[in-house]
Amino acid sequence: MDTIKKLSDYAIITGQSQKFLGVPKTIDNDLALTDHTPGFGSAAKYIGASTKEVIRDAQGLTYKKSMITVLEIMGRNAGWLTGATALARTEDCDGPDLIYLPEVAFSPDAFIEKVKEKLTKTSNLVVCISEGINDGNGKFVCELASDVGVDTFGHKMLTGSGKYLENLVKDRLGVKVRSIELNVNQRCSSAMLSATDEKEAIASGSFGVQTALKGTTGMMIAFHRTDDADYHITYAPEDVNLICNQEKTVPLDWITGNGSDIGQQFIDYALPLIQGSVKVPEEGGLPKFAYRKCNCSEPSKIS
């Protein structure tokens, strides 16, 4: 939303008539002043389903011997996506045994003790972590394994937190362990789209156009959840000056187990956002996407 602010301010200062509004879309769900953002519901649905599948796979590989699976999910400073692994706790699945978000300082020693404790009760352990888990003082867990590079914005490129914990468990406990990184699939998969997410994305875009036509500028279309017993969302413009460069994290009172689990409050919050399925157009048995094909000798076309 920082770009919306800059463009809106520039237009006002230079006397331009253009209006600039932001319609949010980020799976990270970390924008301020909005209940959630389009994209998060579908990503959460994919992560919750993938977690259930990983757990079922792990159960088939135990063979009466201890086995630990570490599942790494996107999330630098906000653990919304990793929290979605708790959605796997359903009637047919107990869900993850441990969940670690970047909002709470992570201790490798405390982690090993937690794993040891859990192994006294089960031989099959599934641990879900955010890629950005850290020591609370700015050092990411993935940095304990090797130096990390930075991207064009100067942010540390986070990768390998799951692999570090895999090796840590091997060295300390000597049990069978594997790490899995969901990687970009959680961001781009069309296989688990949420119908609620799609509906709200369309509605917020429409509301944004109507708001701009009324002359509003420098605002973001925010989602406000009502207090009704049934889930319901309204849309309203919020000042981008209060949103840009801010970061909404998971409330600490939603994080339980001394930082190693997620409470029911998170599940109640996220569950309405993953409801319903979307039929994706197919061609030859695979998803069919809109695309723009460029030809050097012809104008760009949209097929």
Buried (B, 14 or more C-beta within 10 A) or exposed (E): BEEBBBBBBEBEEEEEEEBBBBBBEBBBBBBBBBBBBBBBBBBBBBBBBBBBEBBEEBBEEBEEEBBBBBBBBBBBBBBBBBBBBBBBBEEEBEBBBBBBBBBBEBBBEEBBEBBEEBBEEEBBBBBBBBBBBBBEEEEBBBBBBEEBEEEEEEEBEBBBBBBBBBBBBBEBBEBBBBBBBBEEBBBEBBBBBBBBBBBBBEBBBEBBEEBBEEEBBBBBBBBEBEEEEEEEBEBBBBBBBEBBEEEBBBEEEBBBBEBBBBBEBBBEBBBBBBBEEBEEEEEEEEEEEEEEEEEEEEEEEEE
